[in-house]
């Protein structure tokens, strides 16, 4: 109802949304005062400006209604005039602003402002596209459940007046540029993590004058199709772990013929429907996790469930339900699926994938 009222008001004001007849201009930035509702409070000892970027869902189209994007700006303790740093997180679908609550974890906050954005469509934006049906279908893992859930979400968002085709990386980059202009920033430095690197690359492509510098942590270039390529990439990484283990006598003795036994076990577990839960617990995101990977691969090969703890579905249930699955699907539909090789998409997947 809130969304429909916004659309109605937007349609009535029409061209006046640019500021005529007293209407608030769009784009604009609205501050949130102390004590007012906002996803984060800000870190003690830091001056944090909190608020929302207000933009049209479709750029320049007042009839499309307004989108509210949450923004937290942590002021530098001893500013030296250097460009602020903008944190672009992963996903697509992650919209947490938690980084602004822990500014001491980022050394630049001594001299640079630190800006954290919850992109359009994420949990704290309005509208948000969580698609809880999709999260439920992931846990249930029923045949055809994901497609059915996505269909339900798309229909519902359409009935609410949300144009899901307006939620993609280029639109988020345009939101960033509107924010930069609204805040009066000449140029800023982009710190992208995972999918945030694709957003940074998109922004640099479309608005190069706004970029002072970029840090791309775990890059996701435009040519990569993450969901299609990640299973093969992960399998290759595990082969490398097994190969490194075989090169160390003690590891080779403890875990002989590691990858072959592991892959055979995955094939067997796939028939039981339990492969994904076990494999999801094998992380390669840090040195300690890589060091533990042979133990977990061996345990899976031996059928020992002890080291794996609760199922992946249970242990990640909370994050699954706060993740903006609707946004993720919208981004991939716009940017990945149309360009995926159809022959490969129809070909049978290997056991690991």
N, C-alpha and C positions, 0 to 999 in steps of 0.2 A: 504493500500500500504506500509506504514512504517513497518507493521508487516511482510509482505511478503518479503520485502527487508532484514529484519533482519534474517529471516529464510534462505534466499538464501546465505547470507554472512556466516551464521553459518554452512551451509552445505558445503560451499567451504573450510572453514578453518578446518573443521573436528576436528581431534585430536589436531590440533595446538592451540585450545582454551585454553589449559592449560598453555600457555605462550611461546610455541616454535615459532620460526620465527617472533618474535616481537609482536605476538598477545597478547592482554590484558588478564590477567588471569581471570578466573571465578571460584568461586565467588570473588567479589571485592567490595570495597566501593569507590564511587566517590563523592568528595566534590563539593558543589555548592558555587561559590564565591559570594561576595557582589554584589548586583545589578542583579544577574542572576535570572531567573524565578524559583520560588519554591512556594508551596502552602501557606507557612507562612513566615513572616519576622523575627519572634522572638521577645521576650519581651525586652523593654528598660531596661537597667541596667544589663542585663544578657548576657553572652557570649554564643551564640547558634551556634553550628555546624550543618549545613544542608547538606544533600546529598542523594544519592541513593545507595542501595545495589543492585548489579547486580548478578543475578543467572540464571542458566538454568531453563527453564520451567519444564523440567523433569530432576531431579538431575543426573549429570554425562552424559547427552546426549546433546552434542553441536548442533545436528541437530534440537532440539526442539526450538531453538531460546532463546533469553534472556528476562528475566522479571526484571523490575526496580521497586524497593520497596522504597518509600520515608521514610526518617528517620530524625528526629530532635533530637539533643542532647543538652540539656540545662546544661551548666557547673555549678557545685556547686560554691557558692560564697566563702565559706571557706572550701575547701575539707579536709576531715580527713582520707581519704583512705578507707572509707566504700564502699561496693559494690554499683554500680549504681542501680537505680530503673527503671524498664521497665514497661510502661503503656500499658496494653492490653485491648482494648476497646471492646464494645459489638457488637452485630450483630447476625450471620456473615453478613457483608455487610457495616459496618461503617468503614470509613477510614479517618476521620478528624484528623488533627494534632493540633487542636486548643489548646489542653492542654499545648503545649509547649509555647503558647503565654501568658499563665497565670501561670507562675511557682510559684508565691507567694501564690497561693491557695494550694500548696503542701509543707508542712513544711520541708520535707527532702531535698529540693533544697538548703537549707543553707549549708549542708555538703556533699550531694551526687549528682552526676550527675543524670539527669532525661532524659530518652530516650523514645520517642514517635514514634511508627511505624504505617505506613499506610499499612496494609497487602496486599499481592498480590491479584489482582483482584478488589481492592477498587478504589474509585474515582480518586485518585491522583497517583495510580500505573500505570504502562504500561506493558502489556495491562490492561485496566479496563473493568469490565463486568457489566455495569449499567443496561442493558436490559430495555430501556425506554418503549418498548412495554408492558412489564409486569406492569410497573408503571401506564401506561395509562389504562390497563385492570382493575387494581385495582380500579381506579376512576370510570370507566364505569360500573363495576360490572355486566357485561353481562354474561349469562350462557355460559360456555365453553371458555370464553375469556382468562382466565389465562393459560390454557393448550395450546391454539393456540399461545398466545404470547410467552410462553417459547419455543415452537417449532420453531418459527421464529428466536428467539435469538440464539438458539443452532445451527441452520443451518447457520446463518450469521457468528457466531464466528468460525465455522468450515471452512467456505470459506475464512476467514481471517487468517487461519493457527493457531488458538488458540485451544489448547487441554483442553477443559473444565474439563476433568477428572483429571487434574493436579492442580485443585484449591479446596483444602480441608484443614482440620485442621493440619494433619500431615505434609503437604507441607509447611504450614506457620510456623510450629514449626521448620522445617528444615531451613527455611529462617532465623529464629531467631538465630539458632546455627551458621549458616554461618556468620551472622552479628557479633555475639560475638567473633568469631575467627578473623574476619577481623579487628575488633576494638582492638584486643589484650586484652580483658577483661577476667579475670580468672573465675569469677562467678558473677552473678547479682541477684537482688531481683525482683520478678515478682509481679506486682500489677494488678490483673485481675478483670474486671467488667463484670458480666453477661456472654455472650459467651466468653469473654476474659479469664474467669476462666477455661473454657474447653481447650482453647489454652494453658494456663499455666499448666494445668494438663497433657496435651499431651506432652509439652516440658519436664516437670519433669520426665515423664515416659521414654521418648526417650533419653534425655540428662541430666541425674540426676547430673552429675558432674558440670554442668553449673549453678545450682541453689543454691544460698546462703540462700534464704528464699522466702516464698510466702504469699501474702495476697489475699484471694479469697472473693470478694464482690459479694453476690448474686450468689452462685455457680450453674453451669450447668454441672453436672457430665456426664460422658460418657454414662451412662445408661438411661439418660433422653431424651425423644423425645419432644422437646419444643413445636413445632407447634401442635402436637397431644394432648399433655397433658395440655397446658396452658388454654384452655377454661374451662375445669373442675376445674382446680386450681383457676381460677379467680372467678368462680361461688361459690366455697367453701369459698373463702375469703369474698365475698359479703354476704354470709350466716352468716359468723362470725360477720361482721359489723352489720347486722340486729339483730343478737342475742345480741351483746353488747349494741345496742340501746335499745332493749326491757328490758334490765336489769336496765336502768336508767329511773325513772318515767317520767321526763319531755320529754325525747326523745320518750319514748313509747307512751305518750299522743299525741305528735306532729305527729308521724309517726306510727300509729297502724298497726299490721299485715304486716310489711314492706316487707319482702322478698316474701311472697305469692302474694301480689298486684304487686310487681315489676316483678316477673317472669311471671305472667299472662299478664302483659302489654308487656313484651318482646315477648311473643308468638304472641300477636296480631300485634305488629309492624313488626314481621318477615313476616307476610302475606303481609304487605304493602311494604316490602323491606327497611324499615327505621330503623330496630333494631340496626344494626352494628354502624351506625353513632351516635346514642344516647348513646349506651353503651360504645363506645370508649372514650367518654368524662368523664367517671367515672374513676378517677385515685386513686390508693392506694399507690403511691410511696413516700409519705411523710406524717407526722402526720397531717398537715393542710388538705391534700387531703382526708385522712381517715375521718377526722372530718366533711368534707363537703359531703362525700359519701351518708349518709342517705337523705340529702336534695335532691340530684340529683336522687337517687332511687325513692323517693316519687314523685318528679316532673314528672319523666318518667311514674310512675304508674298513675298519674292524667292526663296525656296527655298534660302537660305544657312544651312547648319547650323553654320557655324563658331563663332558666338558662343554656341552652346548647350552645347558640351562633351559629356560622357558623357550617356547616356540617363538620364531621371529614375529609371527602374527600377534602373539600376546605381548611380547616385549616392546613392540613398536606401535602398539595400538593407539596411544595418545597422539604421537606425532602424525600418524596416518590421518587422524580425524581433525587435526588443526591445519594440515597441509591443504593448500588451495588446488585441489585436483582439477576443478573446472578450468582454472587458469592454465594449468600445465597442458591439459588436453587442447585448449584453444590455441596456445602458442605452437604446440607441435603440429596441430592441424594446419596452421597458417604457414609454417616454416619447414617442416620436415616431411610429412606424409605426401604432399603433392610431388615431391622430388625423389621419393624413394623408388628405387628400381623395381618395377612391378614384377619382373621375372623373379628377382630375389625374394620379394615379399611372398610370392606364391610357392616358392621352393620349400621343401621340408627343412625344418630347423635341425641342427645337430643336437645330440643328447644334452649337452651342457646348456645351450641356448634355450 
